[in-house]
Amino acid sequence: MTVKSFLSSLLLCILSVFFISCAHPGLFFSSGSAFFGWISYLPLFLLLRSSSLKSAPAWGALYGFGRFFLLMHWLFSYNLPALFGISLAMAAETAAICFVCALVHKHFSIFSWLFMPLILLCFEFLRTTGQLGFSYGIIGYSQWKVPLLVASARFFGVWGISFVIMLFASLAAFYADRMIHFAGEGGRTFSIWKKADRAKILTLLFSLLILIISGFFARNACNDTSRQEKNLPLVLIQPDSDPWKNGLDAYAEELQSLMELTDRALSEHPDTRLVVWSETAFVPDIVRHYREGADAGRALLSKRLLSYIDGKNAAFLLGNNHQEKGADGVREYNSALFFEPGKNVLPPEPLVYSKMRLVPFTEQIPYPRFLSFMAKIFASDAHYWSAGKELTIFELDGIRFSSPICFEDTFSSVVKEMCRAGAELIVNLSNDSWSHSLACQNQHLSMAVFRSAENHVPSVRSTASGQTCIIDAGGKILSELEAFKPGYLYGKVSIR
């Protein structure tokens, strides 16, 4: 490899990292840029078309590390080993992807314009599966503020958008490569509409047209006023509390803040039927401390909270540490508790959903037989839970809803299972406040909007510090609270 070719490859690698970092919420754009999403893979495909089988994995590793290091930069203040660990894992994955792409381009160059996007898509899908499933960085999510494209996920998921974006970039790289080649031969006529190339252009145009048409029909279905409608007036509380504060005084202060915000919301909106508090909004185990009373201070706080809820005219859904005793001992869960005043508050007998999809290494150690040593690395920042085993469908005023907790709504399969079980509304409880990052919270939101579009159900998000919002069945954000400020969001969620 000459110095010139090395420098040109390095430039393409840097541009690839920069473009895809601009596409997602991050260091350069707090909400990401849909435009950069469409060109983000162009330099990478150009790089792969010019790389040898030996050099492609090295460039892929450099690209993968840089891409995810910038994407997940907010982990820097949380757990530095986690930032490097994810970046290195993604570097290894991307090295493998780039090797396969280079291999395909070498042996099937005629069809590499189609095969390379399909290979990338398959690897991205596989990355979201299993105990180590990781959905951040999927390129389709860069279009989260384009309602027509988001709505198309009703038929194709986020993967349809990802494929069309990759196909566009692959064809752009194909023609850019041809232009460079023709320029080097001194003025040969260049055309993108040669008979042999028409199928390529038509494939892209047809794919894009299908996305737009499907998005159009899905958005129209959201606005169809001829269908019977049910409304649920609700309030989403955002306390913006410090996630690192612990101890009885901190819990009492957080509870007081939650109650004051709720009182203000209910006084201004007395028709409210559901109040939602975020993930682990109240930390002490309500049911256990009420029943056992071994810790007098926490028991008093739990009784204060329950008395408060029982005096209201609205149901409450809130995040809480929750313990259950079984034949194999006591298990601790990250849970959502549903209370209805006058029915199951005093004594507390809430309906409970416990988080089933736990965050690798910070909430559980995946594949513990092989990765148990990782627990020491994350010990200072982790809280290990047991994984819930069953879905719970809550019901209020004839409306059925489920409550994925935080990280769970980044996975299509989790929310799809809830909707198949009968959920007509998704109520997400999240706490990303530990990141102190608007980019982190927007990355999470950019995935959440697709869960509504995929299942054609509205959703709401009650978060500790943002992004608390209401999303319609087409994935469009209807209203949102400002991040990192205490407040509440009231809305009437329409279910057709």
Phi, psi and omega in degrees: 000127179284165178298320181298314181291326177296314181294322178293322177294319179297319179297317178297322179296315179296316178297322179299314179297316182294314183297315183287334175289328176286331184293321182263157172305130184184213184294329188264322177224122185295336177249003184078174181228116179300324181299312181296334175303321183287334180252003188297328182266356182300308179298326181295315179295322175298319179296317181292327181291337182254359184267150175275170178296333179281321185274335184303314179298325180293315177294323178297319179296317179296316179297314181297318179295311181297319182299310185278336175295318178286320180299316185260026185304334182293347175288346184304316183275353181261303182204103185299318176302326179295319179299312180290324180296313179296317182297319179291320178297318179289331176296318179294317179298313183291329175299317179294317179300313183293327176295315180296318179297317179295323179296316179295318180295326181288319187261341181226050188300332181296326183251008184295335178299333179261320185292321183297315175300322179294322178295313178300318181297316180298317179295319180296321178295315181298329180295337182271000185256165176076180182295337179263016182308136187214112188261352182293140175094357176296127191294331178301330181292345178293346182262021189295346178254016176249093190306321183295319179288318178301316181298332180295343178297345175303328184253327188238001185065187178291342186289330176297318179293315179302317182296315182295320177299313180294320179296318178301313181294323180294317178292323177298319178293321179301313182285326176296320178297320179293319179300316179297318180296315180294321179298324180289339180267002171082061166089019173296147182292131180252138178212144176259005184238035173291154183305321182289341185256354185298324181299325180296309182296318181293326177297315179295312182297319180295317180297316180294320179297318178299317178300312184295316181295316180295322176296322179297314179293321179294320178292321178298322179297327178294329184262011183284100183281353180283343181276149180297141187234139172243142180240139176236105176287125183219165179231131179251122185261130178238098187280338184052049180272163180281118185288345184266355179280132179227170179103163187299318180297319180294319180294320178295320179294317180294320179297318179298318179297316179298318181291322179295316178296319180294317178301318180296318180296316182290328178290327180274340181223074184294348179277000182303132180252340181219130174250131183240125174252152190286179177306133182042040178301320174243117190281311183302138181296107188299308186294314183295313183292328177293317185282319187268319177064018182295323176261102188301318182296314180289325176297320179295318178296319180297317179294324178296316179296314182295320177297322178298311181298317184293343179269004182257166179258014180234150174285158180235136170238122185217152177277140185201146166295137184217131180250146174222140179262134179224186181297332182263015177109195182270133177241142181248134185234153169267110195232164169246127182249134182246119181243139172239115181309137180081357182241307188220026184265308180237112353290157186288119174223060187288156164286138188233135166242129179249134185307125182264327182256101185268150181290124180302135173076333177256340175240338174201158174262111180289148180046061188300334179299331185250334188242018182298332180297339181291341182300325181292326182293323185258006189305319185287339184245002187255154169224109186272130182244167166271149179274135175295155184249340188230144171287149174234129174254113176276159178217137178212127179053037178079005179253126181262136181213157176238162186227082172298141186256118175049247186309336186296328183280008171273356182246123179301319187297323182295309183289325178298320179297321178295317180291324176295332179280354174123000181293131177256352182212140176252125179243100183270134174250119184228156173215096176254015187294336179300335183282337185051037188223122174294324179299316179301313183292324177288327175299318178296314180297323182298335176273324184298323182298331181288334179294324176293313183297318182297322185257357179056045175229147175289161175215157175230153179232122174251115187237161181290322185219002180134150007257101177282124187199171174240130185237134180279178186291350177261003179089013179267132179283119183270324178204152186206141175278153174291138182289153175059034173220135177292145179174187176220157178234122178255143177195157173255107182279125182265129179237119180251000000 
